[in-house]
Amino acid sequence: MQENGVNGKRRSLWLYLRLRLTAALLRFPIHIVRALGLRSHLGLLPKSISIKPSYTTFITSSQEPSRRIKLNIYYPPESVLKDNHKLPVHISFHGSGFVVPCLGQDAEQCAWIANTVGCVVIDADYAKAPERPFPAAYDDAKDAALWAISEARTTGKWNPEKVTIGGYSAGANLALAVAVTLPQNSIKSVIAWYPPTDWVSRREKNEEVVPLPKHQPGVELGPKLRRFFDQCYALPELDITDVRISPENADPSRFPPVLCLVGDRDPLFADSLSLVEKLRKAGRDAETFIVENAGHGWDKFSKSPPYSELLVEAMHKIAKRLQDVHA
């Protein structure tokens, strides 16, 4: 028996059911944390400042009209709103391995950007595999970006000429993919935290073990877990050179300015280096922010020095990048 995939591609029903079961086990702790209302505090903002979204809205999936995509919207302080100018927009996509429902885990960073940069931040959800493999997540991310641009043009409250995009891990892959596939200059800058950029090289390196020194921030993201995420998101017959899953394959001229933030003990470290090197050679604006002895998702584990200080430094580098675009 087989399960139908995207564009007629298939995988065995047995594999699909095994992936579904494993995904359910990975998702269970996330559901418990959400049910209990627990939230990790990184210390970027005083606890007196709310990191709850200003409001939440839903948009309809262009590829699956019966499904809605959740968007958490963060507004800057009232003092910025009173200036009566069109607000810049930053769209963010959470990390997930394309599997785990983690919308909201970047709430403090989203709120920090809204407060510090003085822009609207849209924390956008997207479809998860294995139930919805590629290109479902990409399609949702693109829908969110197009909605933000359309909303800016329609309401006049946001600036459609000052839209930036970013994300974490899988979300950074989506941010890059959307940036290079929307019409030129739709997106003014990309902030990519530890992105997978080239699925071909990822598969070649899936067996690599990158040990993380004890008591260092981040996770190891071992070979078994990387293979699982790959099987969930990319169906067997998928052309993994497609820029929607391997954005590094896009022509360098398609990229807006890019900032990659990554730990040097992250299995995805080479992806950031490769992308930035390619863009720089082509004369594009691209840079890395590298954290030594840090693993995947290092920012979420940086609650004490020196990594808490490095996180603040990283956030201010992001703010400078966004403010330069918004100027």
Salt bridges, closest charged atoms under 4 A:
GLU3 OE1 - ARG11 NE 2.80
GLU64 OE1 - ARG67 NE 2.91
GLU64 OE2 - ARG132 NH2 2.82
ASP106 OD1 - LYS300 NZ 2.89
GLU108 OE1 - HIS41 ND1 3.58
ASP125 OD1 - HIS94 NE2 3.71
ASP125 OD1 - LYS128 NZ 2.83
GLU131 OE2 - ARG20 NE 3.00
GLU131 OE2 - ARG27 NH1 2.76
ASP140 OD2 - ARG67 NH1 2.72
GLU207 OE1 - ARG227 NH1 2.91
ASP230 OD2 - ARG203 NE 2.79
ASP242 OD2 - ARG244 NH2 2.76
ASP266 OD2 - HIS296 ND1 2.78
ASP271 OD1 - ARG202 NH2 2.75
GLU277 OE2 - LYS281 NZ 3.31
ASP285 OD1 - ARG321 NH2 2.91
GLU287 OE1 - LYS317 NZ 3.45
GLU287 OE2 - ARG321 NH2 2.92
ASP299 OD2 - LYS300 NZ 2.60
ASP324 OD2 - LYS320 NZ 2.92
